[in-house]
Every structure is written in structure tokens, then in C-alpha cells.
């Protein structure tokens, strides 16, 4: 990929791949530990390439943020 947003796009995709890999492991609790970093990449892409459609990136990131929050919740205990 070339162009003004190439580095941020690559960084965001690497971040999302890592989040996907973490989400694939049920014991992993830190699915998306640094959403602010991903938001920065997304913001930079929007600024550098305002005509690009980044909705899919935003939706995927939102999913991993939600999964991260879910994993941080204490496990429910079974009733005796």
C-alpha cells in the first residue's frame, strides 16, 4: 500500500489482526487493550484520506472493544 495513510492503515490492520487472534483464544482477557491507539490510527486515516470509507474498520474495532469489555467482566458463578 502506498500513499499518505499507508502507515496508519498498516498499523490499524496489524492492531485488528492482533485483536482477532486474542479473541480467538477463550482464555485471553485483553482482546483490545488499547482502543485509543486504534482510534488514533483511524482518525489519521480519515484526515489523510477523507474520501476513504473506513466504516468496516470502525465496526471491526467496535466489536473487539465490546469483546474486551465482556472479557473484563467477572465470571458468573453457578448457583449451588
PDB file of N, CA, C and O in Angstrom, chain B, residues numbered from 101:
ATOM      1  N   UNK B 101       0.851  -1.167   0.000  1.00  0.00           N
ATOM      2  CA  UNK B 101       0.000   0.000   0.000  1.00  0.00           C
ATOM      3  C   UNK B 101       0.895   1.229   0.000  1.00  0.00           C
ATOM      4  O   UNK B 101       1.916   1.274   0.687  1.00  0.00           O
ATOM      5  N   UNK B 102       0.499   2.214  -0.774  1.00  0.00           N
ATOM      6  CA  UNK B 102       1.243   3.455  -0.865  1.00  0.00           C
ATOM      7  C   UNK B 102       0.289   4.617  -0.615  1.00  0.00           C
ATOM      8  O   UNK B 102      -0.929   4.467  -0.707  1.00  0.00           O
ATOM      9  N   UNK B 103       0.849   5.753  -0.304  1.00  0.00           N
ATOM     10  CA  UNK B 103       0.030   6.936  -0.115  1.00  0.00           C
ATOM     11  C   UNK B 103       0.172   7.489   1.285  1.00  0.00           C
ATOM     12  O   UNK B 103       0.867   6.914   2.123  1.00  0.00           O
ATOM     13  N   UNK B 104      -0.488   8.606   1.537  1.00  0.00           N
ATOM     14  CA  UNK B 104      -0.319   9.301   2.806  1.00  0.00           C
ATOM     15  C   UNK B 104      -0.832   8.533   4.026  1.00  0.00           C
ATOM     16  O   UNK B 104      -0.345   8.765   5.133  1.00  0.00           O
ATOM     17  N   UNK B 105      -1.780   7.644   3.861  1.00  0.00           N
ATOM     18  CA  UNK B 105      -2.332   6.919   5.017  1.00  0.00           C
ATOM     19  C   UNK B 105      -1.843   5.473   5.086  1.00  0.00           C
ATOM     20  O   UNK B 105      -2.373   4.676   5.860  1.00  0.00           O
ATOM     21  N   UNK B 106      -0.847   5.135   4.292  1.00  0.00           N
ATOM     22  CA  UNK B 106      -0.384   3.743   4.218  1.00  0.00           C
ATOM     23  C   UNK B 106       0.104   3.220   5.571  1.00  0.00           C
ATOM     24  O   UNK B 106      -0.259   2.116   5.978  1.00  0.00           O
ATOM     25  N   UNK B 107       0.920   4.007   6.262  1.00  0.00           N
ATOM     26  CA  UNK B 107       1.478   3.543   7.534  1.00  0.00           C
ATOM     27  C   UNK B 107       0.381   3.350   8.579  1.00  0.00           C
ATOM     28  O   UNK B 107       0.369   2.345   9.289  1.00  0.00           O
ATOM     29  N   UNK B 108      -0.539   4.311   8.675  1.00  0.00           N
ATOM     30  CA  UNK B 108      -1.629   4.188   9.646  1.00  0.00           C
ATOM     31  C   UNK B 108      -2.558   3.029   9.302  1.00  0.00           C
ATOM     32  O   UNK B 108      -3.055   2.347  10.199  1.00  0.00           O
ATOM     33  N   UNK B 109      -2.793   2.803   8.027  1.00  0.00           N
ATOM     34  CA  UNK B 109      -3.646   1.686   7.613  1.00  0.00           C
ATOM     35  C   UNK B 109      -2.995   0.366   7.972  1.00  0.00           C
ATOM     36  O   UNK B 109      -3.655  -0.533   8.493  1.00  0.00           O
ATOM     37  N   UNK B 110      -1.706   0.240   7.699  1.00  0.00           N
ATOM     38  CA  UNK B 110      -0.971  -0.974   8.053  1.00  0.00           C
ATOM     39  C   UNK B 110      -0.983  -1.192   9.562  1.00  0.00           C
ATOM     40  O   UNK B 110      -1.196  -2.309  10.034  1.00  0.00           O
ATOM     41  N   UNK B 111      -0.754  -0.120  10.314  1.00  0.00           N
ATOM     42  CA  UNK B 111      -0.767  -0.229  11.783  1.00  0.00           C
ATOM     43  C   UNK B 111      -2.143  -0.632  12.301  1.00  0.00           C
ATOM     44  O   UNK B 111      -2.251  -1.462  13.204  1.00  0.00           O
ATOM     45  N   UNK B 112      -3.189  -0.050  11.735  1.00  0.00           N
ATOM     46  CA  UNK B 112      -4.545  -0.393  12.161  1.00  0.00           C
ATOM     47  C   UNK B 112      -4.864  -1.844  11.825  1.00  0.00           C
ATOM     48  O   UNK B 112      -5.442  -2.555  12.648  1.00  0.00           O
ATOM     49  N   UNK B 113      -4.499  -2.287  10.642  1.00  0.00           N
ATOM     50  CA  UNK B 113      -4.754  -3.678  10.264  1.00  0.00           C
ATOM     51  C   UNK B 113      -3.972  -4.639  11.152  1.00  0.00           C
ATOM     52  O   UNK B 113      -4.488  -5.696  11.517  1.00  0.00           O
ATOM     53  N   UNK B 114      -2.751  -4.295  11.501  1.00  0.00           N
ATOM     54  CA  UNK B 114      -1.957  -5.129  12.413  1.00  0.00           C
ATOM     55  C   UNK B 114      -2.623  -5.196  13.784  1.00  0.00           C
ATOM     56  O   UNK B 114      -2.684  -6.258  14.403  1.00  0.00           O
ATOM     57  N   UNK B 115      -3.120  -4.057  14.251  1.00  0.00           N
ATOM     58  CA  UNK B 115      -3.833  -3.999  15.531  1.00  0.00           C
ATOM     59  C   UNK B 115      -5.067  -4.897  15.497  1.00  0.00           C
ATOM     60  O   UNK B 115      -5.310  -5.652  16.438  1.00  0.00           O
ATOM     61  N   UNK B 116      -5.847  -4.818  14.417  1.00  0.00           N
ATOM     62  CA  UNK B 116      -7.070  -5.606  14.305  1.00  0.00           C
ATOM     63  C   UNK B 116      -6.767  -7.102  14.183  1.00  0.00           C
ATOM     64  O   UNK B 116      -7.519  -7.927  14.703  1.00  0.00           O
ATOM     65  N   UNK B 117      -5.693  -7.452  13.514  1.00  0.00           N
ATOM     66  CA  UNK B 117      -5.293  -8.859  13.429  1.00  0.00           C
ATOM     67  C   UNK B 117      -4.932  -9.381  14.812  1.00  0.00           C
ATOM     68  O   UNK B 117      -5.317 -10.492  15.177  1.00  0.00           O
ATOM     69  N   UNK B 118      -4.198  -8.588  15.581  1.00  0.00           N
ATOM     70  CA  UNK B 118      -3.834  -8.992  16.943  1.00  0.00           C
ATOM     71  C   UNK B 118      -5.080  -9.137  17.811  1.00  0.00           C
ATOM     72  O   UNK B 118      -5.169 -10.064  18.616  1.00  0.00           O
ATOM     73  N   UNK B 119      -6.035  -8.234  17.656  1.00  0.00           N
ATOM     74  CA  UNK B 119      -7.285  -8.328  18.418  1.00  0.00           C
ATOM     75  C   UNK B 119      -8.052  -9.588  18.017  1.00  0.00           C
ATOM     76  O   UNK B 119      -8.611 -10.276  18.871  1.00  0.00           O
ATOM     77  N   UNK B 120      -8.077  -9.885  16.735  1.00  0.00           N
ATOM     78  CA  UNK B 120      -8.743 -11.098  16.254  1.00  0.00           C
ATOM     79  C   UNK B 120      -8.081 -12.343  16.835  1.00  0.00           C
ATOM     80  O   UNK B 120      -8.762 -13.256  17.302  1.00  0.00           O
ATOM     81  N   UNK B 121      -6.763 -12.373  16.804  1.00  0.00           N
ATOM     82  CA  UNK B 121      -6.037 -13.522  17.346  1.00  0.00           C
ATOM     83  C   UNK B 121      -6.301 -13.692  18.838  1.00  0.00           C
ATOM     84  O   UNK B 121      -6.478 -14.813  19.315  1.00  0.00           O
ATOM     85  N   UNK B 122      -6.328 -12.581  19.574  1.00  0.00           N
ATOM     86  CA  UNK B 122      -6.613 -12.645  21.014  1.00  0.00           C
ATOM     87  C   UNK B 122      -8.035 -13.125  21.257  1.00  0.00           C
ATOM     88  O   UNK B 122      -8.276 -13.920  22.165  1.00  0.00           O
ATOM     89  N   UNK B 123      -8.979 -12.647  20.449  1.00  0.00           N
ATOM     90  CA  UNK B 123     -10.378 -13.034  20.607  1.00  0.00           C
ATOM     91  C   UNK B 123     -10.586 -14.513  20.307  1.00  0.00           C
ATOM     92  O   UNK B 123     -11.522 -15.124  20.822  1.00  0.00           O
ATOM     93  N   UNK B 124      -9.732 -15.086  19.489  1.00  0.00           N
ATOM     94  CA  UNK B 124      -9.854 -16.494  19.127  1.00  0.00           C
ATOM     95  C   UNK B 124      -9.442 -17.422  20.268  1.00  0.00           C
ATOM     96  O   UNK B 124      -9.711 -18.622  20.218  1.00  0.00           O
ATOM     97  N   UNK B 125      -8.794 -16.876  21.291  1.00  0.00           N
ATOM     98  CA  UNK B 125      -8.365 -17.678  22.444  1.00  0.00           C
ATOM     99  C   UNK B 125      -9.276 -17.373  23.629  1.00  0.00           C
ATOM    100  O   UNK B 125      -9.231 -16.270  24.175  1.00  0.00           O
ATOM    101  N   UNK B 126     -10.091 -18.328  24.026  1.00  0.00           N
ATOM    102  CA  UNK B 126     -11.077 -18.086  25.095  1.00  0.00           C
ATOM    103  C   UNK B 126     -10.470 -17.636  26.423  1.00  0.00           C
ATOM    104  O   UNK B 126     -11.141 -16.966  27.208  1.00  0.00           O
ATOM    105  N   UNK B 127      -9.207 -17.995  26.687  1.00  0.00           N
ATOM    106  CA  UNK B 127      -8.585 -17.614  27.954  1.00  0.00           C
ATOM    107  C   UNK B 127      -7.999 -16.206  27.936  1.00  0.00           C
ATOM    108  O   UNK B 127      -7.619 -15.681  28.982  1.00  0.00           O
ATOM    109  N   UNK B 128      -7.925 -15.598  26.770  1.00  0.00           N
ATOM    110  CA  UNK B 128      -7.338 -14.262  26.654  1.00  0.00           C
ATOM    111  C   UNK B 128      -8.334 -13.207  27.128  1.00  0.00           C
ATOM    112  O   UNK B 128      -9.472 -13.157  26.663  1.00  0.00           O
ATOM    113  N   UNK B 129      -7.888 -12.368  28.059  1.00  0.00           N
ATOM    114  CA  UNK B 129      -8.759 -11.322  28.600  1.00  0.00           C
ATOM    115  C   UNK B 129      -8.521  -9.972  27.940  1.00  0.00           C
ATOM    116  O   UNK B 129      -9.408  -9.118  27.950  1.00  0.00           O
ATOM    117  N   UNK B 130      -7.359  -9.769  27.377  1.00  0.00           N
ATOM    118  CA  UNK B 130      -7.020  -8.486  26.768  1.00  0.00           C
ATOM    119  C   UNK B 130      -7.192  -8.550  25.256  1.00  0.00           C
ATOM    120  O   UNK B 130      -6.215  -8.600  24.509  1.00  0.00           O
ATOM    121  N   UNK B 131      -8.434  -8.547  24.822  1.00  0.00           N
ATOM    122  CA  UNK B 131      -8.742  -8.635  23.399  1.00  0.00           C
ATOM    123  C   UNK B 131      -8.381  -7.336  22.693  1.00  0.00           C
ATOM    124  O   UNK B 131      -7.835  -7.355  21.589  1.00  0.00           O
ATOM    125  N   UNK B 132      -8.680  -6.227  23.317  1.00  0.00           N
ATOM    126  CA  UNK B 132      -8.432  -4.914  22.701  1.00  0.00           C
ATOM    127  C   UNK B 132      -7.973  -3.960  23.800  1.00  0.00           C
ATOM    128  O   UNK B 132      -8.718  -3.061  24.189  1.00  0.00           O
ATOM    129  N   UNK B 133      -6.743  -4.151  24.306  1.00  0.00           N
ATOM    130  CA  UNK B 133      -6.319  -3.391  25.478  1.00  0.00           C
ATOM    131  C   UNK B 133      -6.059  -1.910  25.236  1.00  0.00           C
ATOM    132  O   UNK B 133      -6.053  -1.132  26.190  1.00  0.00           O
ATOM    133  N   UNK B 134      -5.845  -1.499  23.991  1.00  0.00           N
ATOM    134  CA  UNK B 134      -5.522  -0.099  23.735  1.00  0.00           C
ATOM    135  C   UNK B 134      -6.350   0.445  22.572  1.00  0.00           C
ATOM    136  O   UNK B 134      -5.824   0.718  21.493  1.00  0.00           O
ATOM    137  N   UNK B 135      -7.634   0.596  22.808  1.00  0.00           N
ATOM    138  CA  UNK B 135      -8.539   1.085  21.764  1.00  0.00           C
ATOM    139  C   UNK B 135      -8.189   2.509  21.344  1.00  0.00           C
ATOM    140  O   UNK B 135      -8.439   2.891  20.201  1.00  0.00           O
ATOM    141  N   UNK B 136      -7.617   3.296  22.246  1.00  0.00           N
ATOM    142  CA  UNK B 136      -7.248   4.678  21.907  1.00  0.00           C
ATOM    143  C   UNK B 136      -6.202   4.706  20.795  1.00  0.00           C
ATOM    144  O   UNK B 136      -6.227   5.591  19.940  1.00  0.00           O
ATOM    145  N   UNK B 137      -5.299   3.756  20.804  1.00  0.00           N
ATOM    146  CA  UNK B 137      -4.287   3.675  19.754  1.00  0.00           C
ATOM    147  C   UNK B 137      -4.947   3.414  18.401  1.00  0.00           C
ATOM    148  O   UNK B 137      -4.627   4.068  17.409  1.00  0.00           O
ATOM    149  N   UNK B 138      -5.863   2.462  18.372  1.00  0.00           N
ATOM    150  CA  UNK B 138      -6.576   2.157  17.129  1.00  0.00           C
ATOM    151  C   UNK B 138      -7.405   3.363  16.673  1.00  0.00           C
ATOM    152  O   UNK B 138      -7.494   3.638  15.476  1.00  0.00           O
ATOM    153  N   UNK B 139      -8.005   4.074  17.616  1.00  0.00           N
ATOM    154  CA  UNK B 139      -8.779   5.281  17.281  1.00  0.00           C
ATOM    155  C   UNK B 139      -7.864   6.343  16.658  1.00  0.00           C
ATOM    156  O   UNK B 139      -8.272   7.063  15.747  1.00  0.00           O
ATOM    157  N   UNK B 140      -6.653   6.432  17.146  1.00  0.00           N
ATOM    158  CA  UNK B 140      -5.686   7.381  16.583  1.00  0.00           C
ATOM    159  C   UNK B 140      -5.379   7.023  15.137  1.00  0.00           C
ATOM    160  O   UNK B 140      -5.371   7.890  14.264  1.00  0.00           O
ATOM    161  N   UNK B 141      -5.126   5.736  14.886  1.00  0.00           N
ATOM    162  CA  UNK B 141      -4.865   5.298  13.514  1.00  0.00           C
ATOM    163  C   UNK B 141      -6.062   5.629  12.623  1.00  0.00           C
ATOM    164  O   UNK B 141      -5.894   6.140  11.516  1.00  0.00           O
ATOM    165  N   UNK B 142      -7.251   5.341  13.102  1.00  0.00           N
ATOM    166  CA  UNK B 142      -8.462   5.605  12.330  1.00  0.00           C
ATOM    167  C   UNK B 142      -8.631   7.094  12.052  1.00  0.00           C
ATOM    168  O   UNK B 142      -8.965   7.488  10.935  1.00  0.00           O
ATOM    169  N   UNK B 143      -8.403   7.906  13.054  1.00  0.00           N
ATOM    170  CA  UNK B 143      -8.503   9.353  12.882  1.00  0.00           C
ATOM    171  C   UNK B 143      -7.494   9.874  11.867  1.00  0.00           C
ATOM    172  O   UNK B 143      -7.812  10.741  11.052  1.00  0.00           O
ATOM    173  N   UNK B 144      -6.278   9.341  11.921  1.00  0.00           N
ATOM    174  CA  UNK B 144      -5.253   9.750  10.957  1.00  0.00           C
ATOM    175  C   UNK B 144      -5.650   9.357   9.537  1.00  0.00           C
ATOM    176  O   UNK B 144      -5.460  10.132   8.599  1.00  0.00           O
ATOM    177  N   UNK B 145      -6.197   8.164   9.380  1.00  0.00           N
ATOM    178  CA  UNK B 145      -6.632   7.717   8.055  1.00  0.00           C
ATOM    179  C   UNK B 145      -7.731   8.630   7.540  1.00  0.00           C
ATOM    180  O   UNK B 145      -7.699   9.045   6.381  1.00  0.00           O
ATOM    181  N   UNK B 146      -8.696   8.945   8.380  1.00  0.00           N
ATOM    182  CA  UNK B 146      -9.792   9.844   7.974  1.00  0.00           C
ATOM    183  C   UNK B 146      -9.271  11.212   7.553  1.00  0.00           C
ATOM    184  O   UNK B 146      -9.753  11.806   6.589  1.00  0.00           O
ATOM    185  N   UNK B 147      -8.278  11.702   8.291  1.00  0.00           N
ATOM    186  CA  UNK B 147      -7.725  13.022   7.993  1.00  0.00           C
ATOM    187  C   UNK B 147      -6.907  12.996   6.702  1.00  0.00           C
ATOM    188  O   UNK B 147      -7.008  13.908   5.881  1.00  0.00           O
ATOM    189  N   UNK B 148      -6.104  11.959   6.528  1.00  0.00           N
ATOM    190  CA  UNK B 148      -5.226  11.891   5.359  1.00  0.00           C
ATOM    191  C   UNK B 148      -5.945  11.464   4.082  1.00  0.00           C
ATOM    192  O   UNK B 148      -5.554  11.845   2.978  1.00  0.00           O
ATOM    193  N   UNK B 149      -6.998  10.670   4.248  1.00  0.00           N
ATOM    194  CA  UNK B 149      -7.747  10.164   3.096  1.00  0.00           C
ATOM    195  C   UNK B 149      -9.250  10.340   3.355  1.00  0.00           C
ATOM    196  O   UNK B 149      -9.953   9.354   3.571  1.00  0.00           O
ATOM    197  N   UNK B 150      -9.743  11.571   3.335  1.00  0.00           N
ATOM    198  CA  UNK B 150     -11.137  11.824   3.722  1.00  0.00           C
ATOM    199  C   UNK B 150     -12.177  11.134   2.826  1.00  0.00           C
ATOM    200  O   UNK B 150     -13.328  10.981   3.236  1.00  0.00           O
ATOM    201  N   UNK B 151     -11.802  10.727   1.641  1.00  0.00           N
ATOM    202  CA  UNK B 151     -12.761  10.060   0.758  1.00  0.00           C
ATOM    203  C   UNK B 151     -12.818   8.558   0.976  1.00  0.00           C
ATOM    204  O   UNK B 151     -13.689   7.885   0.424  1.00  0.00           O
ATOM    205  N   UNK B 152     -11.911   8.029   1.767  1.00  0.00           N
ATOM    206  CA  UNK B 152     -11.904   6.588   2.018  1.00  0.00           C
ATOM    207  C   UNK B 152     -13.063   6.206   2.927  1.00  0.00           C
ATOM    208  O   UNK B 152     -13.407   6.937   3.855  1.00  0.00           O
ATOM    209  N   UNK B 153     -13.648   5.075   2.654  1.00  0.00           N
ATOM    210  CA  UNK B 153     -14.707   4.532   3.502  1.00  0.00           C
ATOM    211  C   UNK B 153     -14.041   3.641   4.555  1.00  0.00           C
ATOM    212  O   UNK B 153     -13.510   2.579   4.230  1.00  0.00           O
ATOM    213  N   UNK B 154     -14.074   4.077   5.805  1.00  0.00           N
ATOM    214  CA  UNK B 154     -13.437   3.325   6.884  1.00  0.00           C
ATOM    215  C   UNK B 154     -14.469   2.706   7.832  1.00  0.00           C
ATOM    216  O   UNK B 154     -14.137   2.311   8.949  1.00  0.00           O
ATOM    217  N   UNK B 155     -15.703   2.628   7.381  1.00  0.00           N
ATOM    218  CA  UNK B 155     -16.782   2.097   8.223  1.00  0.00           C
ATOM    219  C   UNK B 155     -16.466   0.673   8.688  1.00  0.00           C
ATOM    220  O   UNK B 155     -16.702   0.336   9.848  1.00  0.00           O
ATOM    221  N   UNK B 156     -15.941  -0.156   7.801  1.00  0.00           N
ATOM    222  CA  UNK B 156     -15.651  -1.548   8.170  1.00  0.00           C
ATOM    223  C   UNK B 156     -14.587  -1.612   9.258  1.00  0.00           C
ATOM    224  O   UNK B 156     -14.692  -2.414  10.186  1.00  0.00           O
ATOM    225  N   UNK B 157     -13.565  -0.770   9.147  1.00  0.00           N
ATOM    226  CA  UNK B 157     -12.540  -0.729  10.201  1.00  0.00           C
ATOM    227  C   UNK B 157     -13.167  -0.320  11.525  1.00  0.00           C
ATOM    228  O   UNK B 157     -12.891  -0.925  12.561  1.00  0.00           O
ATOM    229  N   UNK B 158     -14.003   0.694  11.491  1.00  0.00           N
ATOM    230  CA  UNK B 158     -14.653   1.181  12.710  1.00  0.00           C
ATOM    231  C   UNK B 158     -15.537   0.097  13.333  1.00  0.00           C
ATOM    232  O   UNK B 158     -15.524  -0.092  14.550  1.00  0.00           O
ATOM    233  N   UNK B 159     -16.298  -0.608  12.509  1.00  0.00           N
ATOM    234  CA  UNK B 159     -17.177  -1.665  13.020  1.00  0.00           C
ATOM    235  C   UNK B 159     -16.379  -2.816  13.617  1.00  0.00           C
ATOM    236  O   UNK B 159     -16.735  -3.345  14.670  1.00  0.00           O
ATOM    237  N   UNK B 160     -15.308  -3.198  12.949  1.00  0.00           N
ATOM    238  CA  UNK B 160     -14.493  -4.296  13.475  1.00  0.00           C
ATOM    239  C   UNK B 160     -13.853  -3.897  14.801  1.00  0.00           C
ATOM    240  O   UNK B 160     -13.819  -4.691  15.741  1.00  0.00           O
ATOM    241  N   UNK B 161     -13.351  -2.681  14.874  1.00  0.00           N
ATOM    242  CA  UNK B 161     -12.752  -2.222  16.108  1.00  0.00           C
ATOM    243  C   UNK B 161     -13.790  -2.157  17.229  1.00  0.00           C
ATOM    244  O   UNK B 161     -13.501  -2.544  18.361  1.00  0.00           O
ATOM    245  N   UNK B 162     -14.981  -1.675  16.928  1.00  0.00           N
ATOM    246  CA  UNK B 162     -16.044  -1.606  17.932  1.00  0.00           C
ATOM    247  C   UNK B 162     -16.372  -2.993  18.468  1.00  0.00           C
ATOM    248  O   UNK B 162     -16.631  -3.157  19.660  1.00  0.00           O
ATOM    249  N   UNK B 163     -16.362  -3.992  17.587  1.00  0.00           N
ATOM    250  CA  UNK B 163     -16.614  -5.360  18.024  1.00  0.00           C
ATOM    251  C   UNK B 163     -15.563  -5.810  19.037  1.00  0.00           C
ATOM    252  O   UNK B 163     -15.900  -6.366  20.083  1.00  0.00           O
ATOM    253  N   UNK B 164     -14.294  -5.568  18.724  1.00  0.00           N
ATOM    254  CA  UNK B 164     -13.228  -6.007  19.634  1.00  0.00           C
ATOM    255  C   UNK B 164     -13.233  -5.222  20.936  1.00  0.00           C
ATOM    256  O   UNK B 164     -12.905  -5.778  21.984  1.00  0.00           O
ATOM    257  N   UNK B 165     -13.590  -3.964  20.901  1.00  0.00           N
ATOM    258  CA  UNK B 165     -13.719  -3.178  22.137  1.00  0.00           C
ATOM    259  C   UNK B 165     -14.816  -3.789  23.001  1.00  0.00           C
ATOM    260  O   UNK B 165     -14.649  -3.925  24.213  1.00  0.00           O
ATOM    261  N   UNK B 166     -15.929  -4.156  22.389  1.00  0.00           N
ATOM    262  CA  UNK B 166     -17.046  -4.781  23.119  1.00  0.00           C
ATOM    263  C   UNK B 166     -16.607  -6.131  23.699  1.00  0.00           C
ATOM    264  O   UNK B 166     -16.924  -6.450  24.845  1.00  0.00           O
ATOM    265  N   UNK B 167     -15.893  -6.906  22.920  1.00  0.00           N
ATOM    266  CA  UNK B 167     -15.400  -8.200  23.408  1.00  0.00           C
ATOM    267  C   UNK B 167     -14.425  -8.000  24.572  1.00  0.00           C
ATOM    268  O   UNK B 167     -14.445  -8.758  25.542  1.00  0.00           O
ATOM    269  N   UNK B 168     -13.591  -6.999  24.472  1.00  0.00           N
ATOM    270  CA  UNK B 168     -12.644  -6.708  25.551  1.00  0.00           C
ATOM    271  C   UNK B 168     -13.405  -6.384  26.839  1.00  0.00           C
ATOM    272  O   UNK B 168     -13.068  -6.886  27.912  1.00  0.00           O
ATOM    273  N   UNK B 169     -14.427  -5.544  26.722  1.00  0.00           N
ATOM    274  CA  UNK B 169     -15.243  -5.203  27.900  1.00  0.00           C
ATOM    275  C   UNK B 169     -15.918  -6.437  28.466  1.00  0.00           C
ATOM    276  O   UNK B 169     -15.969  -6.621  29.683  1.00  0.00           O
ATOM    277  N   UNK B 170     -16.437  -7.285  27.587  1.00  0.00           N
ATOM    278  CA  UNK B 170     -17.106  -8.506  28.042  1.00  0.00           C
ATOM    279  C   UNK B 170     -16.127  -9.419  28.786  1.00  0.00           C
ATOM    280  O   UNK B 170     -16.476 -10.000  29.814  1.00  0.00           O
ATOM    281  N   UNK B 171     -14.917  -9.542  28.271  1.00  0.00           N
ATOM    282  CA  UNK B 171     -13.917 -10.404  28.907  1.00  0.00           C
ATOM    283  C   UNK B 171     -13.463  -9.860  30.252  1.00  0.00           C
ATOM    284  O   UNK B 171     -12.994 -10.616  31.103  1.00  0.00           O
ATOM    285  N   UNK B 172     -13.599  -8.560  30.449  1.00  0.00           N
ATOM    286  CA  UNK B 172     -13.176  -7.946  31.708  1.00  0.00           C
ATOM    287  C   UNK B 172     -14.208  -8.134  32.820  1.00  0.00           C
ATOM    288  O   UNK B 172     -13.901  -7.908  33.991  1.00  0.00           O
ATOM    289  N   UNK B 173     -15.418  -8.543  32.469  1.00  0.00           N
ATOM    290  CA  UNK B 173     -16.466  -8.756  33.461  1.00  0.00           C
ATOM    291  C   UNK B 173     -16.135 -10.004  34.288  1.00  0.00           C
ATOM    292  O   UNK B 173     -15.634 -10.990  33.747  1.00  0.00           O
ATOM    293  N   UNK B 174     -16.411  -9.962  35.588  1.00  0.00           N
ATOM    294  CA  UNK B 174     -16.172 -11.155  36.402  1.00  0.00           C
ATOM    295  C   UNK B 174     -17.054 -12.313  35.907  1.00  0.00           C
ATOM    296  O   UNK B 174     -18.200 -12.127  35.497  1.00  0.00           O
ATOM    297  N   UNK B 175     -16.484 -13.474  35.964  1.00  0.00           N
ATOM    298  CA  UNK B 175     -17.231 -14.661  35.529  1.00  0.00           C
ATOM    299  C   UNK B 175     -18.406 -14.908  36.479  1.00  0.00           C
ATOM    300  O   UNK B 175     -18.276 -14.776  37.696  1.00  0.00           O
ATOM    301  N   UNK B 176     -19.538 -15.265  35.908  1.00  0.00           N
ATOM    302  CA  UNK B 176     -20.725 -15.570  36.713  1.00  0.00           C
ATOM    303  C   UNK B 176     -20.493 -16.925  37.397  1.00  0.00           C
ATOM    304  O   UNK B 176     -19.973 -17.865  36.796  1.00  0.00           O
ATOM    305  N   UNK B 177     -20.881 -16.991  38.626  1.00  0.00           N
ATOM    306  CA  UNK B 177     -20.744 -18.262  39.348  1.00  0.00           C
ATOM    307  C   UNK B 177     -22.056 -19.019  39.282  1.00  0.00           C
ATOM    308  O   UNK B 177     -23.136 -18.429  39.313  1.00  0.00           O
ATOM    309  N   UNK B 178     -21.947 -20.301  39.193  1.00  0.00           N
ATOM    310  CA  UNK B 178     -23.137 -21.148  39.118  1.00  0.00           C
ATOM    311  C   UNK B 178     -23.825 -21.200  40.483  1.00  0.00           C
ATOM    312  O   UNK B 178     -23.166 -21.209  41.523  1.00  0.00           O
ATOM    313  N   UNK B 179     -25.131 -21.234  40.464  1.00  0.00           N
ATOM    314  CA  UNK B 179     -25.886 -21.326  41.716  1.00  0.00           C
ATOM    315  C   UNK B 179     -25.728 -22.719  42.296  1.00  0.00           C
ATOM    316  O   UNK B 179     -25.716 -23.703  41.556  1.00  0.00           O
ATOM    317  N   UNK B 180     -25.605 -22.814  43.632  1.00  0.00           N
ATOM    318  CA  UNK B 180     -25.422 -24.151  44.261  1.00  0.00           C
ATOM    319  C   UNK B 180     -26.656 -25.000  44.189  1.00  0.00           C
ATOM    320  O   UNK B 180     -26.654 -26.133  44.669  1.00  0.00           O
TER     321      UNK B 180
END
